[in-house]
């Protein structure tokens, strides 16, 4: 399974409805990919980052828990040309794809549990969620982008037992965020929230090319 990492800077505005608070956020940051086309064959080797933007609406239920629905747009890429391995560079595979994601997440406030953190003026939270995302890996050939999924590069769609992979998949997220207050009801912060996907084809690479 491939991983996606979002490093997101956020600005949020909160207002109250009845006994609960609604939080509206805007996001700008970067997306990073980890998989078969990462520079190094390790879990902490990521491709170069790409701009990502998004927005969300959340409901703060109590000091401990909040729920959010979020939409993000980004881009992913990877290339054997950046690999440390000579064999990988000779293989010379690459991909890039736009990424569209919608999901829901739950946030747990660490400050609500460890109240002494409040004296530092920051709020720390853990985040976990489930997401639906759309992608379409492409490669540059003679200067033009060519969609890889329709080609069946590993025999999908034209070899027995090999089916074309879906371009819409699921992922789960888990990460951490930190935010601080700029003004009453206005905060700024940063999130680092990796996604683990349920597809091995974000980069069109899983087994062997035909």
Backbone as a printed PyTorch tensor [residue, N CA C, xyz], in Angstrom:
tensor([[[  0.8370,  -1.1970,   0.0000],
         [  0.0000,   0.0000,   0.0000],
         [  0.8710,   1.2460,   0.0000]],

        [[  0.4420,   2.2600,  -0.7280],
         [  1.1750,   3.5200,  -0.7830],
         [  0.7240,   4.4340,   0.3490]],

        [[  1.5790,   5.3810,   0.6530],
         [  1.2350,   6.3680,   1.6700],
         [  1.2290,   7.7620,   1.0560]],

        [[  0.3740,   8.5940,   1.6080],
         [  0.3360,  10.0140,   1.2660],
         [  0.5200,  10.7810,   2.5660]],

        [[  1.3610,  11.7930,   2.5490],
         [  1.5270,  12.6200,   3.7370],
         [  1.1410,  14.0530,   3.4040]],

        [[  0.2300,  14.6090,   4.1780],
         [ -0.1380,  16.0130,   4.0640],
         [  0.5430,  16.7920,   5.1800]],

        [[  1.3000,  17.8140,   4.8190],
         [  1.7780,  18.7840,   5.8040],
         [  1.0220,  20.0700,   5.5090]],

        [[  0.1060,  20.4000,   6.3790],
         [ -0.8800,  21.4270,   6.0880],
         [ -0.8140,  22.5490,   7.1200]],

        [[ -0.7650,  23.7780,   6.6320],
         [ -0.9270,  24.9350,   7.4930],
         [ -2.3950,  25.3510,   7.4430]],

        [[ -2.9700,  25.6010,   8.5980],
         [ -4.4010,  25.8880,   8.6220],
         [ -4.6880,  27.2070,   9.3190]],

        [[ -5.7690,  27.8320,   8.8890],
         [ -6.3460,  28.9840,   9.5750],
         [ -7.8010,  28.6480,   9.8360]],

        [[ -8.2370,  28.7710,  11.0740],
         [ -9.5910,  28.3670,  11.4340],
         [-10.3380,  29.5100,  12.1010]],

        [[-11.6340,  29.5500,  11.8530],
         [-12.5200,  30.5220,  12.4870],
         [-13.6390,  29.7460,  13.1640]],

        [[-13.8830,  30.0210,  14.4380],
         [-14.8850,  29.2800,  15.1950],
         [-16.0290,  30.2030,  15.6040]],

        [[-17.2570,  29.6490,  15.5850],
         [-18.4060,  30.3890,  16.0940],
         [-19.3650,  29.3830,  16.7170]],

        [[-20.2560,  29.8570,  17.5590],
         [-21.0980,  28.9710,  18.3510],
         [-22.4860,  28.8220,  17.7480]],

        [[-22.9970,  27.5920,  17.8260],
         [-24.3980,  27.3110,  17.5000],
         [-24.9430,  26.5080,  18.6780]],

        [[-25.8930,  27.0480,  19.3570],
         [-26.4410,  26.4290,  20.5650],
         [-25.2970,  26.2150,  21.5510]],

        [[-25.1530,  24.9950,  22.0660],
         [-24.1180,  24.7400,  23.0700],
         [-22.8260,  24.2480,  22.4450]],

        [[-22.7900,  24.1450,  21.1300],
         [-21.6190,  23.6080,  20.4540],
         [-20.9880,  24.6680,  19.5660]],

        [[-19.7270,  24.4310,  19.2240],
         [-19.0020,  25.3660,  18.3850],
         [-18.7620,  24.7740,  17.0060]],

        [[-18.9430,  25.6010,  15.9780],
         [-18.6240,  25.2270,  14.6090],
         [-17.2880,  25.8510,  14.2500]],

        [[-16.4130,  25.0590,  13.6300],
         [-15.0880,  25.5480,  13.2480],
         [-14.9190,  25.4010,  11.7350]],

        [[-14.6660,  26.5020,  11.0630],
         [-14.4390,  26.5100,   9.6150],
         [-12.9530,  26.7360,   9.3780]],

        [[-12.3350,  25.8730,   8.5880],
         [-10.8950,  25.9440,   8.3650],
         [-10.5630,  26.1010,   6.8790]],

        [[ -9.4780,  26.7980,   6.6260],
         [ -8.8650,  26.8470,   5.3000],
         [ -7.4620,  26.2530,   5.4260]],

        [[ -7.0290,  25.5200,   4.4010],
         [ -5.7590,  24.8120,   4.4430],
         [ -4.8810,  25.1750,   3.2510]],

        [[ -3.5920,  25.2720,   3.4970],
         [ -2.5990,  25.3240,   2.4220],
         [ -1.3520,  24.6230,   2.9350]],

        [[ -0.7670,  23.7880,   2.1060],
         [  0.3920,  23.0240,   2.5510],
         [  0.9740,  22.2080,   1.4220]],

        [[  1.4140,  21.0010,   1.7270],
         [  2.0950,  20.1680,   0.7380],
         [  1.6860,  18.7140,   0.8870]],

        [[  1.7170,  17.9840,  -0.2340],
         [  1.4890,  16.5450,  -0.2500],
         [  2.7700,  15.8380,  -0.6400]],

        [[  3.0340,  14.7120,   0.0050],
         [  4.2110,  13.8960,  -0.2770],
         [  3.7730,  12.4470,  -0.4590]],

        [[  4.4690,  11.7430,  -1.3390],
         [  4.1300,  10.3500,  -1.6480],
         [  5.2480,   9.4260,  -1.1750]],

        [[  4.8650,   8.2430,  -0.6680],
         [  5.8380,   7.1970,  -0.3280],
         [  5.3570,   5.8850,  -0.9360]],

        [[  6.2140,   5.2510,  -1.7380],
         [  5.8290,   4.0070,  -2.3840],
         [  6.9570,   3.4610,  -3.2300]],

        [[  6.6100,   2.7130,  -4.2880],
         [  7.6120,   2.0420,  -5.1270],
         [  8.5070,   3.0160,  -5.8780]],

        [[  8.0680,   4.2490,  -6.0670],
         [  8.8640,   5.2180,  -6.8050],
         [  9.4490,   6.3070,  -5.8960]],

        [[  9.5040,   6.0280,  -4.5890],
         [ 10.1930,   6.9320,  -3.6740],
         [ 11.6980,   6.8370,  -3.9040]],

        [[ 12.4660,   7.8550,  -3.5180],
         [ 13.9140,   7.8180,  -3.7660],
         [ 14.6250,   6.6370,  -3.1160]],

        [[ 14.2300,   6.2740,  -1.8850],
         [ 14.8900,   5.1940,  -1.1600],
         [ 13.8710,   4.1190,  -0.7870]],

        [[ 14.2940,   2.8500,  -0.6670],
         [ 13.3660,   1.7700,  -0.3190],
         [ 13.1120,   1.6910,   1.1810]],

        [[ 12.7170,   2.7990,   1.7960],
         [ 12.4220,   2.8250,   3.2220],
         [ 11.0870,   3.5110,   3.4430]],

        [[ 10.5100,   3.2650,   4.6190],
         [  9.1940,   3.8280,   4.9240],
         [  9.2310,   5.3330,   5.1380]],

        [[ 10.4050,   5.8990,   5.3370],
         [ 10.5260,   7.3340,   5.5910],
         [ 11.1300,   8.0830,   4.4060]],

        [[ 11.0960,   7.4770,   3.2270],
         [ 11.5970,   8.1390,   2.0210],
         [ 10.4100,   8.6560,   1.2160]],

        [[ 10.3470,   9.9750,   1.0220],
         [  9.2100,  10.5830,   0.3510],
         [  9.6470,  11.3250,  -0.9010]],

        [[  8.7150,  11.4370,  -1.8350],
         [  8.9560,  12.2010,  -3.0520],
         [  8.9470,  13.6820,  -2.7260]],

        [[  9.2320,  14.4930,  -3.7310],
         [  9.1700,  15.9380,  -3.5260],
         [  7.7260,  16.3630,  -3.2660]],

        [[  7.5730,  17.4570,  -2.5380],
         [  6.2490,  17.9170,  -2.1710],
         [  5.5720,  18.7430,  -3.2500]],

        [[  4.2570,  18.7850,  -3.1950],
         [  3.4530,  19.5810,  -4.1160],
         [  2.4150,  20.3700,  -3.3240]],

        [[  2.0230,  21.5030,  -3.8610],
         [  1.0460,  22.3630,  -3.2120],
         [ -0.2900,  21.6330,  -3.0100]],

        [[ -0.8730,  21.8280,  -1.8360],
         [ -2.2040,  21.2950,  -1.5410],
         [ -3.0290,  22.3820,  -0.8640]],

        [[ -4.3160,  22.4250,  -1.1890],
         [ -5.2260,  23.3930,  -0.5720],
         [ -6.5160,  22.6700,  -0.2060]],

        [[ -7.2710,  23.2610,   0.7120],
         [ -8.5120,  22.6260,   1.0950],
         [ -9.3030,  23.4490,   2.0820]],

        [[-10.4080,  22.8740,   2.5390],
         [-11.2510,  23.5150,   3.5290],
         [-12.0010,  22.4380,   4.3000]],

        [[-12.5030,  22.8200,   5.4680],
         [-13.2660,  21.8650,   6.2630],
         [-14.2530,  22.5990,   7.1560]],

        [[-15.2470,  21.8490,   7.6150],
         [-16.1970,  22.3320,   8.6050],
         [-16.2360,  21.3030,   9.7260]],

        [[-16.0920,  21.7830,  10.9570],
         [-16.0610,  20.8750,  12.0830],
         [-17.0170,  21.2840,  13.1770]],

        [[-17.3930,  20.3030,  13.9910],
         [-18.2820,  20.5370,  15.1220],
         [-17.5350,  20.1460,  16.3890]],

        [[-17.2970,  21.1220,  17.2620],
         [-16.6070,  20.8700,  18.5320],
         [-17.6580,  20.4210,  19.5410]],

        [[-17.6670,  19.1180,  19.8710],
         [-18.7040,  18.5580,  20.7150],
         [-18.5170,  18.9100,  22.1860]],

        [[-17.2550,  18.8840,  22.6420],
         [-16.9100,  19.1640,  24.0290],
         [-15.4110,  19.4640,  24.0690]],

        [[-14.8370,  19.7570,  25.2130],
         [-13.4030,  20.0890,  25.2460],
         [-12.4800,  18.9710,  24.7660]],

        [[-12.9980,  17.7510,  24.6660],
         [-12.1540,  16.6090,  24.3250],
         [-12.2120,  16.2300,  22.8450]],

        [[-13.3890,  16.2900,  22.2490],
         [-13.6040,  15.6680,  20.9310],
         [-14.2740,  16.6420,  19.9760]],

        [[-13.8310,  16.5970,  18.7010],
         [-14.5070,  17.3230,  17.6250],
         [-14.5510,  16.4450,  16.3870]],

        [[-15.5100,  16.7200,  15.5000],
         [-15.6830,  15.9720,  14.2570],
         [-15.6040,  16.9460,  13.0880]],

        [[-14.9610,  16.5170,  11.9790],
         [-14.7240,  17.4070,  10.8520],
         [-14.9850,  16.6780,   9.5360]],

        [[-15.5020,  17.4100,   8.5690],
         [-15.5640,  16.9280,   7.1920],
         [-14.6800,  17.8350,   6.3510]],

        [[-13.8470,  17.2390,   5.4990],
         [-12.7550,  17.9830,   4.8790],
         [-12.6420,  17.6350,   3.3950]],

        [[-12.3170,  18.6510,   2.5810],
         [-12.0380,  18.4480,   1.1580],
         [-10.6610,  19.0360,   0.8550]],

        [[ -9.8180,  18.2450,   0.1950],
         [ -8.4570,  18.6770,  -0.1360],
         [ -8.1460,  18.3720,  -1.5950]],

        [[ -7.3560,  19.2350,  -2.2050],
         [ -6.8700,  19.0490,  -3.5720],
         [ -5.3480,  19.1570,  -3.5440]],

        [[ -4.6660,  18.1920,  -4.1470],
         [ -3.2040,  18.2130,  -4.1720],
         [ -2.6570,  17.4980,  -5.3930]],

        [[ -1.4110,  17.1330,  -5.3210],
         [ -0.7420,  16.4440,  -6.4200],
         [  0.3260,  15.5310,  -5.8260]],

        [[  0.5810,  14.3920,  -6.5060],
         [  1.6240,  13.4520,  -6.1070],
         [  2.4950,  13.1290,  -7.3040]],

        [[  3.7400,  12.7910,  -7.0310],
         [  4.6280,  12.3610,  -8.1170],
         [  5.7610,  11.5290,  -7.5420]],

        [[  6.4060,  10.7660,  -8.4000],
         [  7.5760,   9.9770,  -8.0290],
         [  8.3010,   9.5440,  -9.2800]],

        [[  9.6000,   9.2990,  -9.1640],
         [ 10.3830,   8.9610, -10.3510],
         [ 11.5990,   8.1190,  -9.9840]],

        [[ 11.8530,   7.1100, -10.8090],
         [ 13.0710,   6.3140, -10.6460],
         [ 14.3260,   7.1450, -10.8580]],

        [[ 14.2220,   8.2370, -11.5810],
         [ 15.3990,   9.0610, -11.8500],
         [ 15.9660,   9.6750, -10.5740]],

        [[ 15.1490,   9.7340,  -9.4980],
         [ 15.5970,  10.2820,  -8.2260],
         [ 16.0800,   9.2020,  -7.2700]],

        [[ 16.0540,   7.9440,  -7.7070],
         [ 16.3980,   6.8340,  -6.8210],
         [ 17.9080,   6.7190,  -6.6090]],

        [[ 18.2710,   6.1710,  -5.4580],
         [ 19.6870,   5.9330,  -5.1630],
         [ 20.1980,   4.6760,  -5.8590]],

        [[ 19.2950,   3.7720,  -6.2330],
         [ 19.6580,   2.4980,  -6.8540],
         [ 19.9010,   2.6540,  -8.3580]],

        [[ 21.0120,   2.1000,  -8.8530],
         [ 21.3000,   2.1270, -10.2890],
         [ 20.2280,   1.3420, -11.0560]],

        [[ 19.8000,   0.2030, -10.4860],
         [ 18.7660,  -0.5960, -11.1260],
         [ 17.4650,   0.1630, -11.2890]],

        [[ 17.1110,   0.9270, -10.2630],
         [ 15.9050,   1.7460, -10.3510],
         [ 16.0380,   2.8110, -11.4210]],

        [[ 17.1800,   3.4500, -11.5050],
         [ 17.3590,   4.5000, -12.5050],
         [ 17.3170,   3.9140, -13.9160]],

        [[ 17.8200,   2.6980, -14.0850],
         [ 17.7370,   2.0390, -15.3930],
         [ 16.2930,   1.6670, -15.7280]],

        [[ 15.5200,   1.2780, -14.7130],
         [ 14.1120,   0.9560, -14.9440],
         [ 13.3640,   2.1700, -15.4940]],

        [[ 13.6230,   3.3510, -14.9050],
         [ 13.1760,   4.6330, -15.4540],
         [ 11.6520,   4.7810, -15.5140]],

        [[ 10.9520,   4.3740, -14.4580],
         [  9.5140,   4.6010, -14.3670],
         [  9.2590,   5.9170, -13.6380]],

        [[  8.1180,   6.5170, -13.9100],
         [  7.7400,   7.7600, -13.2310],
         [  6.2340,   7.9150, -13.3010]],

        [[  5.7000,   8.7910, -12.4590],
         [  4.2720,   9.0880, -12.4990],
         [  4.0280,  10.4470, -11.8760]],

        [[  2.8870,  11.0010, -12.1820],
         [  2.3440,  12.1560, -11.4820],
         [  0.8320,  12.0780, -11.5790]],

        [[  0.1660,  12.6010, -10.5610],
         [ -1.2930,  12.5570, -10.5570],
         [ -1.8490,  13.6940,  -9.7210]],

        [[ -2.9580,  14.2600, -10.1960],
         [ -3.7270,  15.1540,  -9.3500],
         [ -4.4650,  14.3120,  -8.3170]],

        [[ -4.7450,  14.9130,  -7.1780],
         [ -5.3720,  14.1880,  -6.0760],
         [ -6.5400,  15.0000,  -5.5380]],

        [[ -7.6960,  14.3550,  -5.4330],
         [ -8.9000,  14.9880,  -4.8820],
         [ -9.4080,  14.1050,  -3.7480]],

        [[ -9.5700,  14.6910,  -2.5750],
         [ -9.9230,  13.8810,  -1.4060],
         [-11.0520,  14.5200,  -0.6090]],

        [[-11.9990,  13.6980,  -0.1930],
         [-13.0370,  14.0950,   0.7510],
         [-13.0450,  13.0930,   1.8860]],

        [[-13.1750,  13.5720,   3.1130],
         [-13.1750,  12.6440,   4.2240],
         [-13.7780,  13.2230,   5.4830]],

        [[-13.8850,  12.3670,   6.4770],
         [-14.3440,  12.7550,   7.8080],
         [-13.2860,  12.3340,   8.8130]],

        [[-13.1290,  13.1230,   9.8630],
         [-12.1130,  12.8230,  10.8550],
         [-12.5850,  13.2100,  12.2450]],

        [[-11.9600,  12.6050,  13.2290],
         [-12.1910,  12.9160,  14.6360],
         [-10.9040,  13.4520,  15.2280]],

        [[-11.0170,  14.4780,  16.0410],
         [ -9.8410,  15.0350,  16.7050],
         [ -9.9970,  14.9290,  18.2160]],

        [[ -8.9220,  14.4920,  18.8640],
         [ -8.8820,  14.3600,  20.3100],
         [ -7.9210,  15.4040,  20.8650]],

        [[ -8.4160,  16.2680,  21.7330],
         [ -7.5940,  17.3400,  22.2980],
         [ -6.6740,  16.7910,  23.3840]],

        [[ -5.3760,  16.9580,  23.1890],
         [ -4.4140,  16.5600,  24.2110],
         [ -4.4390,  17.5440,  25.3780]],

        [[ -4.7060,  18.8230,  25.0720],
         [ -4.7640,  19.8360,  26.1320],
         [ -5.8670,  19.5420,  27.1390]],

        [[ -6.9780,  18.9620,  26.6600],
         [ -8.0740,  18.6570,  27.5730],
         [ -7.6840,  17.5770,  28.5690]],

        [[ -6.7110,  16.7550,  28.1960],
         [ -6.2450,  15.6870,  29.0770],
         [ -5.0880,  16.1750,  29.9450]],

        [[ -4.1500,  16.8940,  29.2990],
         [ -2.9970,  17.4410,  30.0190],
         [ -3.1400,  18.9610,  30.0550]],

        [[ -3.8740,  19.4430,  31.0180],
         [ -4.2600,  20.8530,  31.0630],
         [ -3.0650,  21.7920,  31.2560]],

        [[ -1.9390,  21.2930,  31.7490],
         [ -0.7720,  22.1460,  31.9500],
         [ -0.2070,  22.6660,  30.6310]],

        [[ -0.5770,  22.0220,  29.4990],
         [ -0.1150,  22.4890,  28.1930],
         [ -0.6810,  23.8610,  27.8470]],

        [[ -1.8010,  24.2280,  28.4600],
         [ -2.4430,  25.5020,  28.1390],
         [ -1.5470,  26.7000,  28.4480]],

        [[ -0.6490,  26.5640,  29.4090],
         [  0.1990,  27.6950,  29.7790],
         [  1.1920,  28.0500,  28.6780]],

        [[  1.4080,  27.1470,  27.7240],
         [  2.3220,  27.4200,  26.6110],
         [  1.6220,  28.1210,  25.4380]],

        [[  0.3160,  28.2830,  25.5240],
         [ -0.4230,  29.0040,  24.4960],
         [ -0.6750,  28.2290,  23.2200]],

        [[ -0.5150,  26.9080,  23.2450],
         [ -0.7640,  26.0890,  22.0680],
         [ -1.7580,  24.9840,  22.4130]],

        [[ -2.4540,  24.5080,  21.3940],
         [ -3.3790,  23.3870,  21.5340],
         [ -2.9040,  22.2490,  20.6440]],

        [[ -2.6930,  21.0910,  21.2270],
         [ -2.2120,  19.9120,  20.5010],
         [ -3.3570,  18.9030,  20.4040]],

        [[ -3.4910,  18.2730,  19.2380],
         [ -4.5670,  17.3010,  19.0760],
         [ -4.1120,  16.1440,  18.1920]],

        [[ -4.7160,  14.9970,  18.4150],
         [ -4.5290,  13.8210,  17.5720],
         [ -5.7110,  13.7190,  16.6160]],

        [[ -5.4390,  13.2930,  15.3880],
         [ -6.4870,  13.2170,  14.3710],
         [ -6.4880,  11.8440,  13.7110]],

        [[ -7.6750,  11.3200,  13.4740],
         [ -7.8170,  10.0730,  12.7340],
         [ -9.0890,  10.1170,  11.9160]],

        [[ -9.0780,   9.5000,  10.7180],
         [-10.2670,   9.5740,   9.8890],
         [-10.2650,   8.6000,   8.7390]],

        [[-11.3200,   8.6790,   7.9500],
         [-11.4700,   7.8520,   6.7490],
         [-11.7900,   8.7730,   5.5740]],

        [[-11.2610,   8.4350,   4.3870],
         [-11.3390,   9.3360,   3.2470],
         [-11.5920,   8.5730,   1.9500]],

        [[-12.2050,   9.2610,   1.0060],
         [-12.3400,   8.7950,  -0.3780],
         [-11.5020,   9.7260,  -1.2330]],

        [[-10.6540,   9.1660,  -2.0920],
         [ -9.8390,  10.0240,  -2.9380],
         [ -9.8380,   9.5210,  -4.3810]],

        [[ -9.6360,  10.4570,  -5.3000],
         [ -9.5770,  10.1470,  -6.7300],
         [ -8.2010,  10.5030,  -7.2680]],

        [[ -7.6550,   9.6450,  -8.1100],
         [ -6.3280,   9.8470,  -8.6930],
         [ -6.3130,   9.2800, -10.1020]],

        [[ -5.3200,   9.6260, -10.8830],
         [ -5.1510,   9.0790, -12.2290],
         [ -3.6880,   9.2270, -12.6200]],

        [[ -2.8690,   8.1870, -12.3920],
         [ -1.4370,   8.3020, -12.6620],
         [ -1.1400,   8.5070, -14.1450]],

        [[ -0.2100,   9.3950, -14.4210],
         [  0.2090,   9.6950, -15.7900],
         [  1.7260,   9.7310, -15.8470]],

        [[  2.2740,   9.5200, -17.0390],
         [  3.7200,   9.6260, -17.2550],
         [  3.9640,  10.5000, -18.4810]],

        [[  5.0960,  11.1680, -18.4720],
         [  5.4530,  12.0350, -19.6040],
         [  6.1830,  11.2270, -20.6770]],

        [[  5.6550,  11.2610, -21.8750],
         [  6.2640,  10.5890, -23.0220],
         [  6.3900,  11.6170, -24.1410]],

        [[  7.6200,  11.8900, -24.5480],
         [  7.8840,  12.9030, -25.5850],
         [  7.2430,  14.2410, -25.2360]],

        [[  7.2850,  14.5850, -23.9440],
         [  6.7820,  15.8730, -23.5050],
         [  5.2960,  15.9380, -23.2390]],

        [[  4.5740,  14.8460, -23.5070],
         [  3.1270,  14.8320, -23.2920],
         [  2.7680,  13.8810, -22.1520]],

        [[  1.7310,  14.2260, -21.3990],
         [  1.2570,  13.3640, -20.3240],
         [  0.3240,  12.2960, -20.8770]],

        [[  0.5880,  11.0450, -20.5250],
         [ -0.2130,   9.9150, -20.9850],
         [ -0.7800,   9.1930, -19.7720]],

        [[ -2.1080,   8.9890, -19.7550],
         [ -2.7570,   8.2700, -18.6590],
         [ -2.3260,   6.8020, -18.6950]],

        [[ -1.9140,   6.2670, -17.5390],
         [ -1.3470,   4.9220, -17.4900],
         [ -2.3840,   3.8370, -17.2390]],

        [[ -3.4380,   4.1360, -16.4760],
         [ -4.4010,   3.0890, -16.1590],
         [ -5.0570,   2.4770, -17.3890]],

        [[ -5.4530,   3.2700, -18.4300],
         [ -6.0680,   2.6580, -19.6160],
         [ -5.1120,   1.7410, -20.3900]],

        [[ -3.7980,   1.9000, -20.2200],
         [ -2.8360,   1.0920, -20.9760],
         [ -2.6990,  -0.3260, -20.4190]],

        [[ -3.0670,  -0.5250, -19.1460],
         [ -2.8890,  -1.8500, -18.5520],
         [ -1.4260,  -2.2650, -18.5430]],

        [[ -0.5680,  -1.4420, -17.9710],
         [  0.8810,  -1.6410, -18.0730],
         [  1.3690,  -2.9260, -17.4170]],

        [[  0.5720,  -3.4840, -16.4870],
         [  0.9270,  -4.7710, -15.8870],
         [ -0.0320,  -5.8680, -16.3450]],

        [[ -0.6560,  -5.6310, -17.4900],
         [ -1.5620,  -6.6270, -18.0610],
         [ -2.9950,  -6.5100, -17.5960]],

        [[ -3.3080,  -5.4470, -16.8240],
         [ -4.6770,  -5.3010, -16.3310],
         [ -5.6290,  -5.0600, -17.5060]],

        [[ -6.6970,  -5.8480, -17.5130],
         [ -7.7170,  -5.6670, -18.5390],
         [ -7.5000,  -6.4890, -19.7890]],

        [[ -6.3310,  -7.1350, -19.9370],
         [ -6.1450,  -7.9620, -21.1430],
         [ -5.4110,  -9.2780, -20.8730]],

        [[ -4.9090,  -9.5040, -19.6630],
         [ -4.3900, -10.8060, -19.2790],
         [ -5.3950, -11.4920, -18.3580]],

        [[ -5.5320, -12.8170, -18.4330],
         [ -6.4960, -13.5410, -17.5820],
         [ -6.2530, -13.2480, -16.1020]],

        [[ -7.3170, -12.9310, -15.3890],
         [ -7.2190, -12.7010, -13.9570],
         [ -6.6770, -11.3480, -13.5530]],

        [[ -6.3630, -10.4900, -14.5250],
         [ -5.8400,  -9.1590, -14.2220],
         [ -6.9000,  -8.1200, -14.5810]],

        [[ -7.3720,  -7.4050, -13.5850],
         [ -8.4340,  -6.4370, -13.7890],
         [ -7.8950,  -5.0190, -13.5920]],

        [[ -8.4690,  -4.0790, -14.3040],
         [ -8.0240,  -2.6950, -14.1710],
         [ -8.3800,  -2.1550, -12.7830]],

        [[ -7.4520,  -1.4360, -12.2210],
         [ -7.6630,  -0.9010, -10.8810],
         [ -8.5640,   0.3240, -10.9250]],

        [[ -9.2530,   0.5590,  -9.8090],
         [-10.1450,   1.7030,  -9.6930],
         [ -9.3340,   2.9730,  -9.4580]],

        [[ -9.8150,   4.0810, -10.0040],
         [ -9.1730,   5.3790,  -9.8050],
         [ -9.7870,   6.1460,  -8.6350]],

        [[-10.7530,   5.5470,  -7.9630],
         [-11.3270,   6.1110,  -6.7440],
         [-11.1800,   5.0740,  -5.6390]],

        [[-10.5100,   5.4510,  -4.5580],
         [-10.1770,   4.4880,  -3.5130],
         [-10.3720,   5.0940,  -2.1300]],

        [[-10.1290,   4.2680,  -1.1160],
         [-10.2570,   4.6660,   0.2760],
         [ -8.8930,   4.7880,   0.9320]],

        [[ -8.8270,   5.6150,   1.9630],
         [ -7.6270,   5.7080,   2.7830],
         [ -8.0320,   5.9880,   4.2190]],

        [[ -7.1330,   5.6920,   5.1340],
         [ -7.3330,   6.0540,   6.5390],
         [ -6.1910,   6.9710,   6.9530]],

        [[ -6.4830,   7.8820,   7.8650],
         [ -5.4780,   8.8560,   8.2820],
         [ -5.2470,   8.7770,   9.7840]],

        [[ -4.0570,   9.1830,  10.1800],
         [ -3.7200,   9.2820,  11.6030],
         [ -2.5570,  10.2570,  11.7020]],

        [[ -2.6790,  11.2280,  12.5810],
         [ -1.6190,  12.2220,  12.6650],
         [ -1.8070,  13.1480,  13.8460]],

        [[ -1.0940,  14.2540,  13.7990],
         [ -1.0860,  15.1900,  14.9150],
         [ -1.1550,  16.6190,  14.3810]],

        [[ -1.7480,  17.5030,  15.1460],
         [ -1.8170,  18.9100,  14.7910],
         [ -1.5290,  19.7780,  15.9980]],

        [[ -1.1490,  21.0060,  15.7280],
         [ -0.9070,  21.9810,  16.7890],
         [ -1.4270,  23.3260,  16.3080]],

        [[ -2.1120,  24.0480,  17.1660],
         [ -2.6600,  25.3400,  16.7670],
         [ -2.5780,  26.3150,  17.9390]],

        [[ -2.6030,  27.6050,  17.5940],
         [ -2.5690,  28.6470,  18.6160],
         [ -3.4960,  29.7770,  18.1930]],

        [[ -3.9520,  30.5300,  19.1700],
         [ -4.9520,  31.5610,  18.9300],
         [ -4.3130,  32.8440,  18.4340]],

        [[ -4.8290,  33.3750,  17.3130],
         [ -4.4050,  34.6770,  16.8040],
         [ -5.2550,  35.8070,  17.3670]],

        [[ -6.5340,  35.5330,  17.5110],
         [ -7.5050,  36.4990,  18.0140],
         [ -8.6820,  35.6950,  18.5380]],

        [[ -9.6060,  36.3140,  19.2390],
         [-10.7760,  35.5550,  19.6970],
         [-11.4680,  34.8250,  18.5490]],

        [[-11.5900,  33.5200,  18.6820],
         [-12.2420,  32.6520,  17.6940],
         [-11.4520,  32.4800,  16.3950]],

        [[-10.2090,  32.9280,  16.3300],
         [ -9.3820,  32.7490,  15.1330],
         [ -8.0700,  32.0860,  15.5410]],

        [[ -7.7410,  30.9510,  14.8940],
         [ -6.5190,  30.2240,  15.2330],
         [ -5.7160,  29.9240,  13.9700]],

        [[ -4.4370,  29.6530,  14.1600],
         [ -3.5480,  29.2130,  13.0820],
         [ -2.7850,  27.9980,  13.5860]],

        [[ -2.4370,  27.1090,  12.6930],
         [ -1.7300,  25.9170,  13.1350],
         [ -1.1300,  25.1400,  11.9890]],

        [[ -0.6550,  23.9350,  12.2980],
         [ -0.0600,  23.0430,  11.3090],
         [ -0.4450,  21.6060,  11.6470]],

        [[ -0.6910,  20.8150,  10.6110],
         [ -1.0190,  19.3990,  10.7670],
         [ -0.0430,  18.5570,   9.9550]],

        [[  0.3420,  17.4090,  10.4860],
         [  1.0740,  16.3880,   9.7390],
         [  0.2600,  15.1030,   9.8700]],

        [[ -0.4270,  14.7380,   8.7850],
         [ -1.3980,  13.6410,   8.8680],
         [ -1.2100,  12.6760,   7.6960]],

        [[ -0.4460,  11.6000,   7.8850],
         [ -0.2760,  10.5990,   6.8160],
         [ -1.5750,   9.8580,   6.5290]],

        [[ -1.7140,   9.4390,   5.2780],
         [ -2.8000,   8.5620,   4.8480],
         [ -2.2030,   7.2280,   4.4080]],

        [[ -2.8200,   6.1400,   4.8370],
         [ -2.4780,   4.8200,   4.3130],
         [ -3.6010,   4.4030,   3.3760]],

        [[ -3.2450,   4.1260,   2.1370],
         [ -4.2670,   3.8510,   1.1250],
         [ -4.5630,   2.3560,   1.0320]],

        [[ -5.6510,   2.0360,   0.3430],
         [ -6.0400,   0.6480,   0.1200],
         [ -5.8690,   0.2680,  -1.3500]],

        [[ -4.9400,   0.9350,  -2.0060],
         [ -4.5820,   0.5740,  -3.3760],
         [ -3.0670,   0.5560,  -3.5060]],

        [[ -2.5550,  -0.2790,  -4.3840],
         [ -1.1200,  -0.3270,  -4.6370],
         [ -0.7930,   0.3320,  -5.9710]],

        [[ -1.7350,   1.1160,  -6.5090],
         [ -1.5670,   1.6230,  -7.8750],
         [ -1.6490,   3.1390,  -7.9920]],

        [[ -1.4460,   3.8700,  -6.9140],
         [ -1.3910,   5.3310,  -7.0510],
         [ -0.3420,   5.7240,  -8.0880]],

        [[  0.7630,   4.9690,  -8.1240],
         [  1.8650,   5.2490,  -9.0500],
         [  1.8650,   4.3360, -10.2670]],

        [[  0.8240,   3.4850, -10.4240],
         [  0.7230,   2.5090, -11.5150],
         [  1.7820,   1.4160, -11.4070]],

        [[  2.4210,   1.2630, -10.2590],
         [  3.4570,   0.2390, -10.0830],
         [  3.0750,  -0.6620,  -8.9160]],

        [[  2.9840,  -1.9700,  -9.1870],
         [  2.6970,  -2.9160,  -8.1070],
         [  3.5100,  -4.1910,  -8.2870]],

        [[  3.3780,  -4.8150,  -9.4730],
         [  4.0810,  -6.0640,  -9.7130],
         [  5.1250,  -5.8540, -10.8220]],

        [[  4.9540,  -6.5210, -11.9570],
         [  5.9280,  -6.4130, -13.0500],
         [  5.2730,  -5.8380, -14.2880]],

        [[  5.9540,  -4.9040, -14.9330],
         [  5.4810,  -4.4030, -16.2080],
         [  5.6090,  -5.5060, -17.2690]],

        [[  4.6540,  -5.5040, -18.1870],
         [  4.7010,  -6.5100, -19.2620],
         [  5.8870,  -6.2060, -20.1880]]])
